[in-house]
Amino acid sequence: MLSKPKIGILTFSDGRAYAHTPQIEENKAFEARLRRALEAAGVEVVTGELVWTNELAASEGYKLQAAGCEATIFNYAVWAFPQFSVMASRFAPGPFLLFGQVNPAKPGMVSVLAAAGALDQIGVAYSRVFGEIEKPEVLRPVVAFARAAHAAKALKGETFGLFGGRAIGINTAVAPTDLWVRQFGIDVDHVDQWEIVRRSYEKVDSPQVAAAQRWLESKVRKVHYDGRQLTPEKLRLQIASYYAVKEIVAERHFQFTGIKGQPELTEHFVTADIAEAFLNDPYDFDGPHEPVVCSTEADMDAALTMEVFKHLAGTPVLFADVRHYFADINVLDLVNSGEHATYFAARSFSPEENLAQVELKPQGFYFPAGGASVFHIAAPGQVTLARLTRSEGRYRMHILRGEFIRFDPEEEVRRVAEVQDNWPHAFVQLGCHIDTFLQQFPANHIHAVYGDYVDELVAFCRNTGVEPVLLQ
């Protein structure tokens, strides 16, 4: 369940008692409007006393820090001494947003600009928004700021569980652990893939695995057992591997994870697709659970991108390869070996709705050990796509809008067969020209959620020292 952003508001006033006192009620009324709008948008708000002295700037800023606020909005409706904003920035939790109320009879805009200049002089980063908070175009960036601050705060103290290491030579799948802890506050804990294998064989004949197999076989549209690559025994082993990973995640207190898979598991065990899909899902064979982001090929920056998305959207996140471009219809086909969360099949939190659109198909020649691929086609809807990568040691995030689409059944079968008919697909129309995408997108893996989170991602980047790269 997605937790609410928790944001502090500090409203600034004039430093002269004779000017501050008669404006108290006016200032509080503007603050109340801001608070009501944010709370209606799902943001938890903490306010303090009006700030009209340096002492209050320090003490009220400290109170917001102590209350666990994840960011602070500096609120201006009247003339306020800029020094108070400077002092508050020393104690209140960042990042900061300067919000300028519409109050033409009073120099509130002057206050924002004066405070901004003062903060610039001491190197404090901030964002600015002006307007009437009840207007959607004004509220939107303020809420995006709150959500982005929440996502950055949520990452701090998390542990990423890395099963294995670099898979099949994919350099962009490996990230430096010292950079992660310094920039995002995330630790990385390594686990050998043998631990998955060992625990899976201990569990494979358990009643829990047998019950899960019956549940899965009864819920999906079809299981394509072929007697070779996909057998009941291999499916049970895949389910056992899910329970093994889930057990390790709980024991080691991992918040998100990645599994190398290739070549050890895919050649000598079974594929991890069942484990990866149902970790990313909001449910499994035993009922609802919070999605645990899991990237295949142990792609660390994929998992990090997905974890940011999860904290922003509160939904499962797509992991896919950029596989093929259908030039005749201007559609990009996002495909993966089978780790797409089944949530994307019907865009539902109900396993019955999603799994009715899912088929378990045998793996092909790339994965001789066999197992099931979790085949489905992503449900239609507006999406935001993104990917964190590094250039010369510095993080950047490529961000774009798109739309998942579906075709009529006959065309869909034909399109899928042209690419790969046993792996899951997401057909997407990009919000930028295909040449722009193919020339600039810096990785083979891409990630997406339903909805528009571009503003949130840009704000997250600004808050964490990541360069946002908008493709549009």
SULQUI-V276742 format. One record per run of one state. SS is the DSSP state (H for helix, E for strand, - for the rest). FROM is the first residue (numbers start at 0). TO is the last residue. If there is no record, write none. Layout:
BEGIN
SS:FROM:TO
SS:FROM:TO
END
This chain:
BEGIN
-:0:4
E:5:11
-:12:15
H:16:39
-:40:42
E:43:46
-:47:49
E:50:50
-:51:52
H:53:65
-:66:69
E:70:75
-:76:80
H:81:88
-:89:94
E:95:99
-:100:106
H:107:120
-:121:125
E:126:129
-:130:134
H:135:154
-:155:157
E:158:162
-:163:169
H:170:172
-:173:175
H:176:182
-:183:185
E:186:190
-:191:192
H:193:202
-:203:205
H:206:218
-:219:220
E:221:222
-:223:230
H:231:251
-:252:254
E:255:258
-:259:262
H:263:267
-:268:271
H:272:279
-:280:281
E:282:283
-:284:285
E:286:287
-:288:292
E:293:295
-:296:298
H:299:312
-:313:316
E:317:325
-:326:329
E:330:335
-:336:341
H:342:345
-:346:349
H:350:354
-:355:357
E:358:361
-:362:370
E:371:374
-:375:375
E:376:376
-:377:379
E:380:390
-:391:392
E:393:404
-:405:407
H:408:418
-:419:422
E:423:429
-:430:432
H:433:439
-:440:443
E:444:449
-:450:452
H:453:463
-:464:465
E:466:469
-:470:471
END
